[in-house]
Amino acid sequence: MRDSAIFPQVSTLPLLTRFPALARFPRVELGDFPTPVQHLDLGDEPLAGELWIKRDDLTASPLGGNKVRALEFLLGDLKAGDTVLTAGGEGSTHILTTATYVRALGGIMHAVRWKHEMNPSALATEARVRDITAKVRTMRGPLTGLLRAHASRGSGIRWIPPGGTSPLGMLGHVNAALELAEQIARGEMPAPARIVLPVGSGGTAAGLALGLAIAGLDIKVVGARVAPRISAGRARVLWLVDRERSFIARATGERIAKVDPSRVEIIHSVYAGAYGRALPSAQATTPLLERSTGARLDGTYSAKAFAAAHELAAGARGITLFWLTFDGRSP
């Protein structure tokens, strides 16, 4: 019997209401949706436009974050005793979140990681990964790590790509955009001009962009690049959008809305020169969010994205929605 403290009650996703045919894909209920939207009051900070936050840090308990949305589909038919293999950098919240729910479902977690620059939140996450992962291998770099991960994909082992970025996993982020559309329609927040979020493997940004197009919302998705351009550039995100659009079209037999490429933008200025390297300017903006909401940010992803969101809200009119992908409870 599933622990009700971990697994919430069954709910109908906006995605499945819009596309009933997608209900054929197994899904395990991990998240508590919709996650809240909240107007940010940063005290005396002068902003040209409004700044809001989408609290995807609260997707689930005991551990939330954006990865939960993908894992609902990626672990949908996982059985007790099944082995799952994934990959990511040291201190990866994707690996930690996957390991948390694989173990909760009775599965066995294996991970291949690679070394990179570390920050305090990544070090804290890394310690938890080792505690709950059955087998961990560490490689020198991402290419070596991915090659090692693919070499380890044996019979009976379920492979989940870094970030959970696959057509199946991205369904969770298409749903997230449709969830936001319903919140806007209910008057929980005005329609934003832009959504700002970190981009590492690109799946969340791509899913949101496609979901917004399906919902008929003219909102720009602004990705704050936190990884090398090959995995987090605009071309990668748009390629993922097309891949997901084709996946849904094949699964449903319906014509799926196209994404205007101008609705996807990537900000490169917050990268800080290396994956995992903390952004010095984020040291000024991160405390503003924590004082306003109590939410904590990580140096690898969310602190960089919030710095970008704050800068946009300070200089551009209209509403900026910061999509918080990191659960500060994870370290």
C-alpha positions as CSV (number, residue, x, y, z in Angstrom):
1,M,0.0,0.0,0.0
2,R,1.4,3.4,-0.9
3,D,2.3,5.9,1.8
4,S,-0.3,8.7,1.7
5,A,2.3,11.0,3.2
6,I,4.4,10.7,0.0
7,F,1.8,9.9,-2.7
8,P,-1.1,12.4,-3.0
9,Q,-4.7,11.7,-4.0
10,V,-5.3,11.0,-7.7
11,S,-6.1,14.1,-9.7
12,T,-6.8,15.0,-13.3
13,L,-4.2,17.0,-15.0
14,P,-5.1,19.8,-17.4
15,L,-3.0,18.0,-20.0
16,L,-5.2,14.9,-19.8
17,T,-8.4,17.0,-20.0
18,R,-7.1,18.6,-23.1
19,F,-5.7,15.4,-24.6
20,P,-7.5,12.4,-23.2
21,A,-5.5,10.0,-25.5
22,L,-2.4,10.8,-23.4
23,A,-4.0,9.0,-20.4
24,R,-2.7,5.8,-22.0
25,F,0.7,6.6,-20.7
26,P,1.2,5.2,-17.2
27,R,1.6,7.9,-14.6
28,V,2.3,7.7,-10.9
29,E,0.8,10.5,-8.6
30,L,3.8,12.2,-7.0
31,G,2.9,15.9,-7.1
32,D,0.4,18.1,-5.4
33,F,-0.9,20.4,-8.2
34,P,-1.4,23.2,-9.0
35,T,1.6,24.8,-7.4
36,P,0.9,28.3,-6.1
37,V,1.6,31.6,-7.9
38,Q,2.6,34.5,-5.7
39,H,3.2,38.2,-6.1
40,L,6.6,39.3,-4.8
41,D,7.0,42.2,-2.6
42,L,10.8,42.9,-2.3
43,G,10.5,45.8,0.0
44,D,12.1,49.0,-1.3
45,E,13.4,47.4,-4.5
46,P,12.3,49.7,-7.4
47,L,11.0,47.6,-10.3
48,A,9.7,48.8,-13.7
49,G,7.3,45.9,-13.8
50,E,5.7,43.4,-11.5
51,L,7.6,40.3,-10.3
52,W,5.7,37.1,-9.5
53,I,6.8,33.5,-8.6
54,K,5.6,30.1,-9.6
55,R,6.3,27.9,-6.6
56,D,7.4,24.6,-8.2
57,D,9.5,24.1,-5.1
58,L,6.3,22.9,-3.6
59,T,5.4,20.3,-6.2
60,A,5.7,17.4,-3.7
61,S,6.7,16.2,-0.3
62,P,9.2,15.2,1.0
63,L,11.0,16.7,-2.0
64,G,9.7,18.9,-4.7
65,G,11.1,20.9,-7.6
66,N,10.4,20.8,-11.4
67,K,11.8,17.2,-11.8
68,V,8.7,15.8,-10.0
69,R,6.5,16.7,-13.0
70,A,8.6,14.6,-15.4
71,L,9.0,11.7,-13.0
72,E,5.3,11.2,-12.8
73,F,5.4,9.9,-16.3
74,L,9.0,8.5,-16.4
75,L,8.3,6.3,-13.3
76,G,4.6,5.7,-14.2
77,D,4.9,1.9,-14.4
78,L,7.8,1.3,-12.1
79,K,7.5,-1.9,-10.1
80,A,9.1,-2.8,-6.8
81,G,12.6,-4.3,-7.5
82,D,13.0,-2.5,-10.9
83,T,16.4,-0.8,-11.5
84,V,16.6,2.8,-12.7
85,L,19.8,4.4,-14.2
86,T,20.2,8.1,-14.7
87,A,23.1,10.6,-15.1
88,G,24.0,14.1,-14.1
89,G,26.6,16.2,-12.5
90,E,27.8,15.8,-8.9
91,G,25.2,17.5,-6.6
92,S,22.5,16.9,-9.2
93,T,19.0,17.6,-7.9
94,H,17.7,15.5,-10.8
95,I,19.6,12.5,-9.5
96,L,18.5,13.2,-5.9
97,T,14.8,13.6,-6.8
98,T,14.8,10.5,-9.0
99,A,16.5,8.5,-6.3
100,T,14.0,9.7,-3.7
101,Y,11.0,8.6,-5.6
102,V,12.5,5.4,-7.1
103,R,13.2,4.3,-3.5
104,A,9.7,5.3,-2.4
105,L,8.3,3.1,-5.2
106,G,10.4,0.2,-4.1
107,G,12.9,0.5,-7.0
108,I,16.7,0.4,-7.1
109,M,18.6,3.5,-8.1
110,H,21.9,3.6,-10.0
111,A,23.6,6.9,-11.1
112,V,26.5,8.0,-13.1
113,R,27.8,11.5,-12.3
114,W,30.6,13.7,-13.6
115,K,32.8,16.2,-11.8
116,H,32.3,20.0,-12.2
117,E,32.7,23.1,-10.0
118,M,30.7,22.8,-6.8
119,N,28.9,25.3,-4.6
120,P,27.4,24.9,-1.1
121,S,24.0,23.8,-2.2
122,A,25.5,21.3,-4.7
123,L,27.7,19.8,-2.0
124,A,24.8,19.4,0.4
125,T,22.7,17.7,-2.4
126,E,25.6,15.4,-3.2
127,A,25.8,14.1,0.4
128,R,22.1,13.1,0.2
129,V,22.5,11.5,-3.2
130,R,25.1,9.1,-1.8
131,D,22.8,8.2,1.2
132,I,19.9,7.0,-0.9
133,T,21.5,5.7,-4.2
134,A,22.4,2.1,-4.4
135,K,25.2,2.4,-6.9
136,V,27.1,5.6,-7.8
137,R,29.9,6.0,-10.4
138,T,31.7,9.3,-10.8
139,M,33.4,10.3,-14.1
140,R,35.8,13.1,-15.0
141,G,33.5,15.0,-17.4
142,P,30.0,14.9,-18.9
143,L,31.0,13.2,-22.1
144,T,32.8,10.4,-20.3
145,G,29.8,10.2,-17.9
146,L,27.2,9.8,-20.6
147,L,29.3,7.2,-22.4
148,R,29.6,5.3,-19.2
149,A,25.9,5.6,-18.5
150,H,25.0,4.3,-21.9
151,A,27.4,1.4,-21.6
152,S,25.7,0.5,-18.3
153,R,22.2,0.3,-19.9
154,G,21.6,-3.4,-19.6
155,S,18.5,-5.6,-20.0
156,G,15.9,-4.8,-17.4
157,I,17.4,-1.4,-16.5
158,R,15.3,1.7,-17.0
159,W,17.2,4.6,-18.5
160,I,16.2,8.2,-17.6
161,P,18.2,10.8,-19.4
162,P,19.8,13.8,-17.6
163,G,17.2,16.2,-16.3
164,G,14.4,13.7,-17.3
165,T,14.5,15.4,-20.7
166,S,12.6,13.1,-23.0
167,P,9.3,13.4,-24.9
168,L,7.6,11.3,-22.1
169,G,9.1,13.4,-19.3
170,M,8.4,16.7,-21.0
171,L,4.6,15.9,-20.9
172,G,4.9,17.1,-17.3
173,H,6.1,20.5,-18.3
174,V,3.5,20.9,-21.1
175,N,1.0,20.2,-18.3
176,A,2.6,22.9,-16.1
177,A,1.9,25.5,-18.8
178,L,-1.7,24.4,-19.0
179,E,-1.9,24.5,-15.3
180,L,-0.7,28.1,-15.3
181,A,-3.2,29.0,-18.0
182,E,-6.0,27.7,-15.7
183,Q,-4.6,29.8,-12.8
184,I,-4.6,32.9,-15.0
185,A,-8.2,32.2,-16.2
186,R,-9.3,31.8,-12.5
187,G,-7.8,35.2,-11.7
188,E,-5.0,33.9,-9.5
189,M,-2.5,36.1,-11.3
190,P,-2.5,38.3,-14.4
191,A,-1.0,36.9,-17.6
192,P,2.8,37.6,-17.5
193,A,4.7,39.0,-20.3
194,R,7.5,36.5,-19.7
195,I,8.5,33.5,-17.7
196,V,12.1,33.2,-16.5
197,L,13.6,29.9,-15.5
198,P,17.0,28.2,-15.5
199,V,17.9,26.1,-18.6
200,G,20.2,23.1,-18.2
201,S,19.0,20.2,-20.3
202,G,16.2,22.3,-21.7
203,G,13.2,20.1,-21.1
204,T,11.3,22.4,-18.7
205,A,11.7,25.4,-21.0
206,A,10.7,23.4,-24.1
207,G,7.6,21.9,-22.4
208,L,6.5,25.3,-21.1
209,A,6.9,26.9,-24.5
210,L,4.8,24.2,-26.2
211,G,2.2,24.2,-23.4
212,L,1.8,28.0,-23.7
213,A,1.3,27.7,-27.4
214,I,-1.3,25.0,-26.9
215,A,-3.1,27.2,-24.4
216,G,-3.0,30.1,-26.8
217,L,-1.0,32.4,-24.5
218,D,1.4,34.9,-26.0
219,I,4.0,34.6,-23.2
220,K,7.8,34.6,-23.8
221,V,9.8,31.8,-22.2
222,V,13.2,33.3,-21.1
223,G,15.8,30.7,-20.2
224,A,18.7,31.6,-18.0
225,R,21.5,29.4,-19.3
226,V,23.4,27.6,-16.6
227,A,25.1,25.0,-18.7
228,P,27.2,24.9,-22.0
229,R,25.4,26.1,-25.1
230,I,25.2,22.7,-26.6
231,S,22.8,21.5,-23.9
232,A,21.2,24.8,-22.9
233,G,21.2,27.0,-26.1
234,R,18.1,28.3,-27.9
235,A,18.6,25.8,-30.8
236,R,18.5,22.9,-28.3
237,V,15.3,24.2,-26.7
238,L,13.5,24.7,-30.0
239,W,14.6,21.2,-31.2
240,L,13.1,19.8,-28.0
241,V,9.9,21.8,-28.7
242,D,9.6,20.2,-32.1
243,R,10.4,16.8,-30.8
244,E,7.7,17.1,-28.1
245,R,5.1,18.5,-30.5
246,S,5.6,15.5,-32.8
247,F,5.4,13.1,-29.9
248,I,2.0,14.5,-28.8
249,A,0.7,14.7,-32.3
250,R,1.5,11.0,-32.9
251,A,0.0,9.9,-29.6
252,T,-3.2,11.9,-30.0
253,G,-3.7,12.1,-33.8
254,E,-4.4,15.8,-33.3
255,R,-2.8,18.9,-34.9
256,I,-0.6,20.5,-32.2
257,A,0.0,24.3,-32.1
258,K,3.4,25.5,-33.3
259,V,5.7,27.6,-31.1
260,D,6.7,30.9,-32.5
261,P,10.6,30.8,-32.2
262,S,10.6,34.5,-31.1
263,R,8.7,33.3,-28.0
264,V,11.8,31.5,-26.8
265,E,14.8,33.5,-25.6
266,I,18.0,32.5,-23.8
267,I,20.0,34.8,-21.5
268,H,23.7,33.9,-21.4
269,S,25.0,36.6,-19.0
270,V,24.3,34.6,-15.8
271,Y,26.2,31.5,-16.8
272,A,29.3,32.6,-14.8
273,G,31.6,30.6,-17.1
274,A,31.1,27.1,-15.8
275,Y,28.4,24.7,-14.8
276,G,28.0,24.8,-11.0
277,R,30.0,28.0,-10.6
278,A,28.2,30.5,-8.4
279,L,27.2,33.8,-9.9
280,P,28.6,36.7,-7.8
281,S,25.7,39.1,-8.6
282,A,23.2,36.5,-7.3
283,Q,24.5,37.1,-3.8
284,A,22.6,40.4,-3.8
285,T,19.3,39.1,-5.2
286,T,19.0,35.7,-3.5
287,P,18.4,37.2,0.0
288,L,15.5,39.3,-1.4
289,L,13.5,36.3,-2.4
290,E,14.3,34.4,0.8
291,R,13.1,37.4,2.9
292,S,10.0,37.7,0.8
293,T,8.9,34.1,0.6
294,G,11.2,31.9,2.7
295,A,12.2,30.1,-0.4
296,R,15.9,29.2,-0.8
297,L,17.8,29.1,-4.1
298,D,20.7,27.0,-5.3
299,G,23.9,28.3,-6.8
300,T,23.8,26.1,-9.9
301,Y,20.3,26.8,-11.3
302,S,17.7,28.9,-9.5
303,A,19.9,31.7,-8.1
304,K,21.1,32.5,-11.6
305,A,17.6,32.5,-13.0
306,F,16.3,34.7,-10.2
307,A,19.1,37.2,-10.8
308,A,18.0,37.3,-14.5
309,A,14.3,37.6,-13.5
310,H,15.0,40.4,-11.1
311,E,17.0,42.3,-13.7
312,L,14.2,41.9,-16.3
313,A,11.6,43.1,-13.8
314,A,13.7,46.1,-12.9
315,G,14.1,47.2,-16.5
316,A,11.1,46.0,-18.4
317,R,7.4,46.8,-18.0
318,G,4.8,44.0,-17.7
319,I,4.8,41.1,-15.4
320,T,7.8,38.8,-15.0
321,L,7.1,35.4,-13.6
322,F,10.0,33.6,-12.0
323,W,9.5,29.8,-12.2
324,L,11.2,28.4,-9.1
325,T,12.5,24.9,-10.1
326,F,14.5,24.2,-7.0
327,D,13.2,22.9,-3.7
328,G,15.3,24.5,-0.9
329,R,14.5,21.5,1.4
330,S,16.7,19.2,-0.8
331,P,20.0,20.0,0.9
